[in-house]
Amino acid sequence: MSPHIQIPMAPIYVVDILGAAFMILLSAMCVGIARGLCRRDPENLLWTYLLWLSSGLLIFSLSRSGSHLVKYVLLALEMDKAWIQIRPITGSLNSLSFVLVGAITLFFSQIYATYQRMGQDKATIQGAHQEILALNANLERMVAERTRELSASEEKYRRLFEGSRDMVFICDGQGRLLDINQAGWQLLGAQEKGELLGRDLLERVLPTDNQGGLLDRLQDRDFVSDLEVVLRRDGAEDSIGLLAATVRRNQVGMPERIEGILKDISSRRWMERQLLQADKLASLGQLSAGVAHEINNPLGLILGYTQLLLRDLEPQGQVAQDLKVIEKHAQHCKRIVEDLLKFSRSSGTTKTQQDINGLLQEVLAVVRSKFELERVKVVEELASGLPRLTLDGDKMKQVFMNLLMNARQ
């Protein structure tokens, strides 16, 4: 029979007691670390799981290690019966604490799966958020670009509006002025735009064809084009203009805006009158040439026969004196006819040294009789000592004739 081997139990007890103490200490340290992690990141589910798990392990270690320590204390005090009574309780506590740790693990496994899905949803939402931010930034950029384009377009059309030499205006549906460019309010004789805003503009724009008022015509046809009108001006003579205007209607068909452009053609009409007068003068010159030729022949006969009769008569006789009067007036008529012929004669431009006063007096000799018949008085104030000028005498006389005819009117 083999001898019994005696193994010393003291070291085992020491290791068991120290291990139990260290188990409790380490579990408590794990709980402290997990609590610190949870305080730094309360929303982190993993740190929450570690806190619960370490708490369960702390309970298990307290139950397991505490039962060992109680066992050794009771055995050392020779209270074996007490240990026998407590032993099932400590075993139950150990089992419950282990079940608690397992339940915590299973519960948090489900929670973690949900947490992962939430993380995925969060990532999806963050991706959508980033996409929305990108779309919003792109939209803001497009809005900014569109705003710049609209501003540039508005500035361009505003420059066209303000820089136009013609009157550009905008009225409401009843003809009250809403906006007008600088050329417009200056044409109307105003000192600034504000003097005209809100006033009825169309009552100052009168069609020359006398076929109805402008507002009625616009409301009937919605537009006018190249309509000749008379523009009433403040403190100045009326102007003649060409009007182009359009009516803008609202959704229910009522006139909302009247937009138009009016071009001042007063200077054009003046030029047309001058051209017409020039044509009349040209026709008059041709007529004068024909009349002068027709008159010149009888005048030559009158002068010829008068001079023949004077040769056969006594110079001091009454008949001779009467013939001299006839000769004098015939000579005067002959000079007038010769002036008409010279004035109406067309030729190329020939520049020579001319006396400007002499040219003017020749023209006055032609028109003086007509002016006297119309009771128009011509006052001559000619400067003396003027130098002779190199110019076309005939053309200069035509200029003087035009000036005199315009002055007569």
C-alpha positions in Angstrom: 0.0 0.0 0.0 1.5 3.3 -1.1 2.0 5.9 1.5 -0.2 9.0 1.6 1.3 12.2 0.1 0.7 15.2 2.3 0.4 18.4 0.2 0.6 21.6 2.2 -2.6 23.7 1.9 -1.4 27.0 3.2 0.0 28.3 -0.1 -3.2 27.3 -1.8 -5.3 29.1 0.7 -3.1 32.2 0.4 -3.3 32.1 -3.4 -7.1 31.6 -3.2 -7.5 34.5 -0.8 -5.2 36.8 -2.7 -6.8 35.9 -6.0 -10.3 36.6 -4.6 -9.1 40.0 -3.4 -7.4 40.8 -6.7 -10.5 39.7 -8.6 -12.6 42.2 -6.6 -10.0 44.9 -7.1 -9.6 44.4 -10.8 -13.4 44.3 -11.3 -13.8 47.5 -9.4 -11.0 49.1 -11.5 -12.8 48.0 -14.7 -16.0 49.6 -13.5 -14.2 52.8 -12.7 -12.5 52.9 -16.2 -15.8 52.1 -17.9 -17.5 54.9 -16.0 -14.8 57.3 -17.1 -15.3 56.3 -20.7 -19.0 56.8 -20.5 -18.6 60.2 -18.9 -16.4 61.3 -21.9 -18.7 59.9 -24.5 -22.2 59.3 -23.0 -23.7 58.4 -26.4 -21.2 55.6 -27.1 -23.1 52.3 -26.8 -19.9 50.3 -26.5 -18.8 52.1 -23.4 -22.2 51.7 -21.9 -22.0 47.9 -22.6 -18.6 47.8 -21.0 -19.9 49.6 -17.9 -22.8 47.2 -17.5 -20.5 44.2 -18.2 -17.9 45.3 -15.7 -20.6 46.0 -13.2 -21.9 42.4 -13.6 -18.4 41.0 -13.3 -17.9 43.1 -10.2 -21.1 41.6 -8.7 -19.9 38.1 -9.7 -16.4 38.7 -8.2 -18.0 40.0 -5.0 -20.2 36.9 -4.8 -17.5 34.4 -5.8 -14.5 35.9 -4.0 -16.6 37.1 -1.0 -17.9 33.5 -0.5 -14.3 32.2 -0.5 -13.2 34.8 2.0 -16.3 34.1 4.2 -15.5 30.4 3.9 -12.0 30.7 5.2 -13.0 33.1 7.9 -15.7 30.7 9.2 -13.4 27.7 8.9 -10.7 29.5 10.8 -13.3 30.3 13.5 -14.3 26.6 13.5 -17.8 27.5 12.4 -18.3 24.7 9.9 -22.0 24.5 10.4 -22.5 28.1 9.5 -20.5 27.7 6.3 -22.6 24.6 5.4 -25.7 26.8 5.8 -24.3 29.7 3.9 -22.6 27.7 1.1 -25.8 27.2 -0.9 -26.6 30.9 -0.7 -23.2 31.8 -2.0 -23.5 29.3 -4.8 -26.9 30.7 -5.8 -25.4 34.3 -5.8 -22.6 33.1 -8.0 -25.1 31.5 -10.4 -27.3 34.6 -10.4 -24.4 36.9 -11.0 -23.2 34.7 -13.9 -26.7 34.7 -15.4 -26.8 38.5 -15.0 -23.5 38.8 -17.0 -24.9 36.5 -19.7 -28.2 38.4 -19.8 -26.3 41.7 -20.1 -24.2 40.3 -22.9 -27.3 39.0 -24.8 -29.2 42.2 -24.2 -26.4 44.4 -25.5 -25.8 42.1 -28.4 -29.3 43.0 -29.6 -28.8 46.6 -28.7 -25.5 46.6 -30.6 -27.2 45.2 -33.7 -29.8 48.0 -33.4 -27.0 50.5 -32.8 -25.2 49.3 -36.0 -28.4 49.8 -38.0 -28.8 53.2 -36.4 -25.2 53.9 -37.4 -25.8 52.8 -40.9 -29.0 55.0 -41.0 -27.0 57.8 -39.5 -24.3 57.4 -42.2 -27.0 57.4 -44.8 -28.6 60.5 -43.3 -25.2 62.2 -43.1 -24.6 61.3 -46.8 -28.0 62.7 -47.7 -27.2 65.7 -45.6 -23.9 66.3 -47.3 -25.6 65.8 -50.7 -28.3 68.4 -49.6 -25.5 70.7 -48.5 -23.8 70.3 -51.9 -27.1 70.9 -53.7 -27.8 73.9 -51.5 -24.3 75.3 -52.2 -24.8 74.7 -55.9 -28.2 76.3 -55.8 -26.8 79.3 -53.9 -24.0 79.6 -56.5 -26.6 79.4 -59.4 -28.8 82.0 -57.6 -25.8 84.2 -57.2 -24.8 83.8 -60.8 -28.3 84.4 -62.0 -28.5 87.4 -59.7 -25.3 88.8 -61.3 -26.6 88.1 -64.7 -29.9 89.8 -63.9 -28.1 92.7 -62.4 -25.8 93.0 -65.5 -28.8 92.7 -67.8 -30.7 95.3 -65.8 -27.7 97.6 -65.9 -27.3 97.1 -69.6 -31.0 97.9 -70.3 -30.9 100.8 -67.8 -27.9 102.2 -69.7 -29.9 101.8 -73.0 -32.9 103.5 -71.3 -31.0 106.4 -69.9 -28.5 106.8 -72.8 -31.1 106.9 -75.5 -31.3 110.3 -77.3 -35.0 109.7 -77.9 -37.7 110.0 -75.2 -38.3 106.5 -73.6 -41.2 106.4 -71.2 -43.4 104.0 -69.1 -46.9 104.9 -68.1 -49.6 103.1 -66.2 -52.8 101.9 -68.0 -54.3 105.4 -67.7 -51.3 107.3 -69.1 -49.8 108.5 -65.8 -46.1 108.6 -66.1 -44.1 106.0 -64.1 -40.6 106.4 -65.5 -38.9 108.5 -68.2 -35.3 108.8 -69.3 -33.2 112.0 -69.2 -33.7 112.8 -72.9 -37.5 112.6 -72.3 -37.8 114.9 -69.4 -35.5 117.4 -71.0 -37.5 117.3 -74.2 -40.7 118.0 -72.1 -39.0 121.1 -70.6 -38.7 119.8 -67.1 -35.8 120.5 -64.7 -35.8 117.0 -63.3 -37.7 113.7 -63.6 -39.6 114.1 -60.4 -41.6 117.0 -61.8 -43.3 114.7 -64.3 -43.8 111.4 -62.4 -47.5 110.8 -61.7 -48.7 113.3 -64.3 -50.8 112.4 -67.4 -48.3 112.2 -70.2 -50.6 111.2 -73.0 -52.6 114.4 -72.8 -49.5 116.2 -73.9 -49.0 113.9 -76.9 -51.5 114.8 -79.6 -51.8 112.9 -82.9 -51.6 115.2 -85.9 -54.1 113.2 -88.0 -57.1 114.2 -85.7 -58.4 110.6 -85.7 -59.1 110.3 -82.0 -57.1 110.6 -78.8 -53.9 108.6 -78.2 -55.1 106.7 -75.2 -58.3 105.5 -76.9 -56.3 104.5 -79.9 -53.8 102.5 -77.8 -56.5 100.8 -75.9 -58.3 99.8 -79.1 -55.2 98.6 -81.0 -52.7 97.9 -78.2 -50.0 99.7 -80.2 -49.1 102.6 -82.5 -46.1 102.8 -84.8 -44.5 105.8 -86.5 -47.4 108.0 -85.4 -46.7 111.7 -86.0 -47.7 113.6 -82.9 -47.4 117.1 -81.4 -45.6 117.2 -78.1 -46.7 120.0 -75.7 -43.7 121.3 -73.8 -43.4 123.3 -70.6 -42.2 126.9 -71.4 -41.2 126.1 -75.0 -42.6 125.7 -78.4 -44.4 122.5 -79.3 -42.3 119.7 -80.9 -43.1 117.3 -83.7 -42.3 113.7 -83.0 -42.8 110.1 -84.2 -44.3 107.8 -81.6 -44.1 104.1 -81.2 -45.9 102.7 -78.2 -47.3 99.3 -76.9 -49.9 98.4 -74.3 -49.1 95.7 -71.8 -52.2 94.0 -70.3 -52.6 92.0 -67.1 -54.0 88.5 -66.7 -57.6 89.8 -66.9 -56.9 91.8 -70.0 -56.9 95.2 -68.5 -54.2 97.8 -69.6 -51.4 97.7 -67.0 -48.5 99.4 -68.7 -47.9 101.7 -71.7 -44.3 101.6 -73.0 -43.2 103.9 -75.8 -40.5 105.8 -77.6 -40.9 109.3 -79.0 -38.4 110.6 -81.5 -38.2 114.4 -81.9 -38.3 115.2 -85.6 -38.7 119.0 -85.3 -35.3 119.6 -86.8 -36.1 117.2 -89.6 -39.4 119.0 -90.3 -37.5 122.3 -90.3 -35.0 120.9 -92.8 -37.8 119.6 -95.0 -39.3 123.1 -95.0 -35.9 124.5 -95.9 -35.6 122.0 -98.7 -39.1 122.9 -99.9 -38.2 126.6 -99.8 -35.0 125.9 -101.7 -37.1 124.0 -104.3 -39.4 126.9 -104.5 -36.5 129.3 -105.0 -35.1 127.1 -107.7 -38.4 127.0 -109.5 -38.7 130.7 -109.0 -35.3 131.2 -110.5 -36.2 129.2 -113.5 -39.5 131.1 -113.8 -37.6 134.4 -113.4 -35.2 133.5 -116.1 -38.1 132.8 -118.5 -39.9 136.0 -117.5 -36.7 138.0 -117.8 -36.1 136.7 -121.3 -39.6 137.6 -122.3 -39.4 141.1 -120.8 -35.9 141.8 -122.0 -36.8 141.8 -125.7 -39.6 144.4 -125.4 -37.4 146.5 -123.1 -34.7 146.5 -125.8 -37.2 147.7 -128.4 -38.5 150.4 -126.1 -35.0 151.6 -125.3 -33.9 151.5 -129.0 -36.9 153.4 -130.3 -36.6 155.9 -127.4 -33.0 156.6 -128.2 -33.8 157.0 -132.0 -36.5 159.5 -131.2 -34.2 161.5 -128.9 -31.8 161.9 -131.8 -34.3 163.8 -133.8 -35.7 166.0 -131.1 -34.5 169.1 -129.3 -33.0 168.1 -126.0 -34.8 170.9 -124.2 -38.2 170.1 -125.6 -41.1 168.6 -123.5 -41.3 165.5 -125.7 -37.5 164.9 -125.3 -37.8 165.2 -121.5 -40.7 162.7 -121.5 -38.6 160.3 -123.6 -35.7 160.6 -121.2 -38.0 159.7 -118.3 -39.1 156.6 -120.3 -35.5 155.8 -121.1 -34.5 156.1 -117.4 -37.2 153.8 -116.2 -36.6 151.4 -119.0 -32.9 151.3 -118.1 -33.9 150.6 -114.5 -36.1 147.7 -115.6 -33.3 146.4 -117.8 -30.9 146.3 -114.8 -33.5 144.4 -112.8 -34.0 141.9 -115.6 -30.2 141.5 -116.0 -29.9 140.9 -112.2 -32.7 138.3 -112.5 -30.9 136.6 -115.3 -27.6 136.6 -113.5 -29.2 135.3 -110.3 -31.1 132.5 -112.1 -28.2 131.5 -114.3 -26.8 128.1 -113.1 -23.1 127.4 -113.5 -20.2 125.5 -111.9 -18.4 126.7 -108.9 -16.0 129.6 -109.8 -14.1 131.2 -107.0 -12.9 134.8 -107.6 -12.2 137.9 -105.6 -15.6 139.3 -104.6 -16.9 142.3 -102.7 -19.3 140.8 -100.1 -21.2 144.1 -99.7 -21.7 144.4 -103.5 -23.1 140.8 -103.7 -25.5 141.6 -100.9 -26.6 144.8 -102.6 -27.3 142.9 -105.9 -29.6 140.5 -104.1 -31.3 143.4 -102.3 -31.9 145.1 -105.6 -33.8 141.9 -106.8 -36.0 141.5 -103.8 -36.5 145.0 -102.6 -39.6 145.7 -104.8 -41.3 142.5 -103.5 -40.5 143.4 -99.9 -41.9 146.9 -100.3 -45.1 145.5 -101.7 -45.4 143.3 -98.6 -44.5 146.3 -96.4 -41.3 144.7 -95.3 -38.6 147.2 -94.5 -35.0 146.4 -95.2 -32.4 148.3 -93.2 -28.9 148.2 -94.7 -26.0 148.3 -92.2 -23.0 147.3 -94.2 -19.6 147.5 -92.7 -17.1 149.5 -94.7 -13.5 148.5 -95.5 -14.2 144.8 -95.7 -11.5 142.9 -97.6 -12.3 141.2 -100.8 -13.0 137.4 -100.3 -12.3 134.5 -102.6 -15.6 132.8 -103.2 -18.2 131.9 -105.7 -20.3 135.0 -106.2 -23.4 133.3 -107.6 -23.5 130.7 -104.8 -23.0 133.4 -102.2 -25.9 135.4 -103.7 -28.1 132.3 -103.4 -27.2 132.1 -99.7 -28.1 135.7 -99.2 -31.4 135.1 -101.0 -32.3 132.2 -98.8 -31.5 134.2 -95.7 -33.6 137.1 -96.8 -36.5 134.9 -97.7 -36.4 133.1 -94.3 -36.2 136.5 -92.6 -39.2 137.7 -94.5 -41.3 134.7 -93.2 
